[in-house]
Amino acid sequence: GAGFFDVTARKRMHERNRYFDAPPDFRQLAERDQEFAANVSWGSDGQAHIDWKNRSASMALTRTLLRQDFGVDWVVPEGFLVPPLPQRLNYLHWVEDLLAGDFEVAMKAPREVRIPAEAKGIDVGVGANCIFPILGARLHPGWRFIGSDIDPVALTAAAATVARNGLNESIELRQVDPAAGVLASALRPEDGQIDFCMCNPPFFATDAQCHAAAHYRACAGNAGEMVCPGGEEAFARRIVNDSAVLQGRVRWYTCMLG
């Protein structure tokens, strides 16, 4: 689709990402999906375009792609973050590589890497969109996820999506107390070994920074999703601090920054 990602973005895309070789065709999506079609404009060259600053357009694109490519019926309430799908897929593919191991990744083409059929992970700050557990469970039915968050409204929305898509056996959602540690407070003794943690932390340190970024593309999310004191660096440091306590109980500690 026009503007979906430029050459630079494609170079950063994991080769197993389904959109690496086949970016979405906005024209075809508009022909198949009325919700998406309502958010498309047409250029003089006949190309289909969407306004990246428009939350409704971003929502329609993500909903359409999840429905078409992953068989997921997905929605988030107004005021919550709408995730860009290719970027979120990238993160999951990088986690796959970590679990597969250095030798497997170094010796084989990306699409030939053997990925563990079973794994247990935790998404710190799962949000209302619950995107990492949902995509992970669709890509790997044998993977199990814990999704943690401080916001009960976000967790209620995420739980509805999980149930609607028959993923209750794959995804467990937990409310946590941020004062007790962002990662450590989400885990229980009966969880046993966790293969990986993943996190897309609040990016901005202040509300002003968040509002200033809205000129680039739709930057809509609630305060807990978008802003925390010290921004993403401070949030990631809290995970590092928890890792000093948990140590080998989690095999890979990861965080998506930038």
Phi, psi and omega per residue, in radians:
G1 nan 2.590 -3.111
A2 -1.032 2.194 3.102
G3 1.390 0.074 -3.082
F4 -1.098 -0.844 2.904
F5 -2.783 2.598 -3.115
D6 -1.569 -3.105 -3.089
V7 -1.062 -0.705 -3.140
T8 -1.078 -0.755 3.135
A9 -1.115 -0.677 -3.136
R10 -1.123 -0.619 3.124
K11 -1.122 -0.461 3.130
R12 -1.536 -0.096 -3.054
M13 -1.451 2.388 3.111
H14 -1.149 2.476 -3.066
E15 -1.205 -0.331 3.064
R16 -1.457 -0.169 3.116
N17 -1.090 2.218 -3.065
R18 -1.076 -0.309 -3.138
Y19 -1.697 0.072 -3.138
F20 -1.107 -0.839 -3.130
D21 -1.733 -0.228 -3.012
A22 -2.428 1.319 3.068
P23 -1.075 2.595 -3.099
P24 -0.996 2.428 3.071
D25 -1.599 1.838 -3.059
F26 -1.084 -0.579 3.114
R27 -1.096 -0.834 3.137
Q28 -1.121 -0.715 3.126
L29 -1.080 -0.722 -3.133
A30 -1.142 -0.595 3.125
E31 -1.225 -0.501 -3.069
R32 -1.642 -0.401 -2.940
D33 -2.318 1.990 -3.086
Q34 -1.158 -0.647 3.129
E35 -1.067 -0.781 3.118
F36 -1.190 -0.724 -3.123
A37 -1.004 -0.599 -3.129
A38 -1.176 -0.272 -3.107
N39 -1.886 0.166 -3.097
V40 -1.764 2.458 2.936
S41 -2.038 2.756 -3.042
W42 -2.036 2.255 3.111
G43 -1.417 2.925 3.123
S44 -1.110 -0.354 3.114
D45 -1.526 0.048 3.131
G46 1.492 0.017 3.129
Q47 -1.395 2.517 3.096
A48 -1.526 2.417 -3.112
H49 -2.328 2.675 2.931
I50 -2.224 2.729 3.117
D51 -1.516 1.900 -3.058
W52 -1.197 -0.227 3.091
K53 -1.517 -0.115 -3.084
N54 -1.661 2.016 -3.104
R55 -1.071 -0.657 -3.133
S56 -1.085 -0.654 3.129
A57 -1.194 -0.769 3.110
S58 -1.103 -0.710 3.103
M59 -1.082 -0.801 -3.118
A60 -1.090 -0.704 3.136
L61 -1.129 -0.841 -3.125
T62 -1.111 -0.748 3.124
R63 -1.077 -0.758 -3.108
T64 -1.135 -0.786 -3.129
L65 -1.149 -0.728 3.123
L66 -1.123 -0.680 3.134
R67 -1.214 -0.806 -3.050
Q68 -1.289 -0.767 -2.975
D69 -1.690 -0.332 -3.072
F70 -2.264 -0.006 3.127
G71 1.111 0.598 -3.078
V72 -1.942 2.254 3.017
D73 -1.623 1.882 -2.921
W74 -2.290 2.475 3.020
V75 -2.776 2.627 3.008
V76 -2.171 2.587 3.128
P77 -1.138 2.774 3.071
E78 -0.972 2.412 3.096
G79 1.650 -0.083 3.111
F80 -1.867 2.785 -3.024
L81 -1.159 2.370 3.022
V82 -1.812 1.963 -3.024
P83 -1.438 2.497 2.999
P84 -1.329 2.104 -2.946
L85 -1.098 -0.839 -3.096
P86 -1.018 -0.693 3.138
Q87 -1.128 -0.723 -3.138
R88 -1.184 -0.639 3.056
L89 -1.083 -0.720 3.119
N90 -0.925 -0.839 -3.098
Y91 -1.031 -0.776 3.124
L92 -1.102 -0.673 3.126
H93 -1.181 -0.616 3.078
W94 -1.157 -0.671 3.067
V95 -1.105 -0.720 3.070
E96 -0.940 -0.778 -3.125
D97 -1.100 -0.704 3.111
L98 -1.064 -0.757 -3.112
L99 -1.256 -0.550 3.135
A100 -1.208 -0.597 3.102
G101 1.798 2.711 -3.060
D102 -1.039 -0.766 -3.065
F103 -1.116 -0.810 -3.128
E104 -1.039 -0.772 -3.093
V105 -1.244 -0.656 -3.098
A106 -1.265 -0.554 -2.997
M107 -1.670 -0.202 -3.060
K108 -2.192 2.708 3.006
A109 -1.112 2.616 -3.059
P110 -0.888 -0.660 -3.065
R111 -1.480 -0.017 3.089
E112 -1.862 -0.043 -3.137
V113 -1.121 2.325 3.096
R114 -1.449 2.043 -3.094
I115 -1.774 2.334 -3.141
P116 -0.923 2.331 -3.130
A117 -1.258 -0.445 3.137
E118 -2.208 2.433 3.100
A119 -2.838 2.756 3.102
K120 -2.204 2.178 -3.115
G121 -2.310 2.889 3.063
I122 -2.257 2.336 3.064
D123 -1.807 1.938 -3.121
V124 -1.453 2.025 -3.058
G125 1.428 0.951 -3.019
V126 -1.111 -0.523 3.086
G127 1.257 3.054 3.111
A128 -1.193 -0.471 -3.072
N129 -1.356 -0.458 3.059
C130 0.905 0.582 -2.900
I131 -1.216 -0.704 -3.100
F132 -1.152 -0.860 3.094
P133 -1.070 -0.690 -3.109
I134 -1.143 -0.845 3.116
L135 -1.123 -0.740 -3.122
G136 -1.075 -0.717 -3.142
A137 -1.213 -0.566 3.093
R138 -1.273 -0.701 3.131
L139 -1.227 -0.641 -3.044
H140 -2.377 1.606 -3.093
P141 -1.009 -0.379 3.134
G142 -1.506 -0.067 3.110
W143 -1.454 2.538 3.077
R144 -2.122 2.484 -3.065
F145 -2.222 2.497 2.857
I146 -1.869 2.270 3.068
G147 -2.022 2.108 -3.082
S148 -1.986 2.627 3.096
D149 -2.822 2.794 3.097
I150 -1.627 -0.218 -2.989
D151 -1.757 1.965 -3.127
P152 -1.148 -0.525 3.119
V153 -1.176 -0.745 3.098
A154 -1.090 -0.738 -3.127
L155 -1.165 -0.616 3.087
T156 -1.116 -0.749 3.110
A157 -1.149 -0.741 3.129
A158 -1.109 -0.727 -3.131
A159 -1.083 -0.642 3.125
A160 -1.133 -0.719 3.124
T161 -1.169 -0.743 3.114
V162 -1.027 -0.832 -3.114
A163 -1.157 -0.735 -3.094
R164 -1.078 -0.481 -3.109
N165 -1.807 0.212 3.052
G166 1.151 0.644 -3.050
L167 -1.965 0.325 -3.103
N168 -1.101 -0.481 3.121
E169 -1.365 -0.309 -3.082
S170 -1.761 -0.422 -2.996
I171 -2.287 2.183 3.046
E172 -2.037 2.283 -3.096
L173 -1.868 2.435 -3.084
R174 -2.409 2.364 3.011
Q175 -1.531 2.412 -3.075
V176 -2.193 2.818 3.063
D177 -1.705 1.965 -3.080
P178 -1.073 -0.431 -3.140
A179 -1.215 -0.320 -3.078
A180 -1.654 0.091 -3.113
G181 1.876 2.273 -3.000
V182 -1.200 -0.512 -3.136
L183 -1.855 -0.849 -3.072
A184 -1.030 -0.619 -3.094
S185 -1.249 -0.280 -3.099
A186 -1.546 -0.278 -3.048
L187 -1.714 2.594 3.126
R188 -2.117 2.707 -3.129
P189 -0.958 -0.634 -3.087
E190 -1.273 -0.147 3.126
D191 -1.210 -0.447 -3.129
G192 1.158 -2.594 -3.101
Q193 -1.276 2.300 3.049
I194 -1.848 2.228 -3.082
D195 -1.297 -0.593 -3.116
F196 -2.783 2.657 2.879
C197 -2.037 2.580 3.072
M198 -2.361 2.715 -3.055
C199 -2.805 2.309 2.940
N200 -1.931 1.598 -2.947
P201 -1.298 2.813 3.010
P202 -0.942 2.219 -2.979
F203 -1.393 -0.645 -2.953
F204 -1.725 2.617 3.117
A205 -1.549 -0.403 -3.104
T206 -2.458 2.782 3.060
D207 -1.074 -0.629 -3.116
A208 -1.084 -0.716 3.098
Q209 -1.084 -0.706 -3.133
C210 -1.113 -0.820 -3.125
H211 -1.136 -0.602 3.140
A212 -1.153 -0.473 -3.117
A213 -1.405 -0.195 -3.040
A214 -1.191 -0.246 3.138
H215 -1.246 -0.337 -3.061
Y216 -1.460 -0.895 3.095
R217 -2.774 3.034 -3.122
A218 -0.926 2.069 -3.097
C219 -2.123 1.024 -3.039
A220 -1.847 2.155 3.078
G221 -2.945 2.829 3.117
N222 -1.369 3.007 -3.021
A223 -1.039 -0.696 -3.111
G224 -1.155 -0.513 3.132
E225 -1.375 -0.580 -2.936
M226 -1.816 -0.493 -2.950
V227 -2.321 2.381 2.925
C228 -2.621 2.648 -3.140
P229 -0.966 2.185 -3.123
G230 1.530 -0.117 3.094
G231 1.199 -2.810 -3.029
E232 -1.119 -0.569 -3.128
E233 -1.107 -0.756 3.139
A234 -1.169 -0.669 3.135
F235 -1.146 -0.756 3.111
A236 -1.087 -0.608 3.124
R237 -1.130 -0.549 3.104
R238 -1.179 -0.629 3.060
I239 -1.158 -0.711 3.077
V240 -1.039 -0.753 3.132
N241 -1.090 -0.711 3.102
D242 -1.151 -0.598 -3.128
S243 -1.127 -0.518 3.105
A244 -1.170 -0.460 3.104
V245 -1.495 -0.827 -3.069
L246 -1.324 -0.575 3.136
Q247 0.861 -2.161 -3.017
G248 -1.280 0.013 3.115
R249 -1.153 -0.477 3.007
V250 -1.974 2.213 -3.052
R251 -1.273 -0.794 3.139
W252 -2.228 2.170 3.014
Y253 -1.752 2.107 -3.104
T254 -2.304 2.793 3.123
C255 -2.722 2.388 3.121
M256 -1.674 2.013 -3.077
L257 -2.012 2.683 3.031
G258 1.556 nan nan
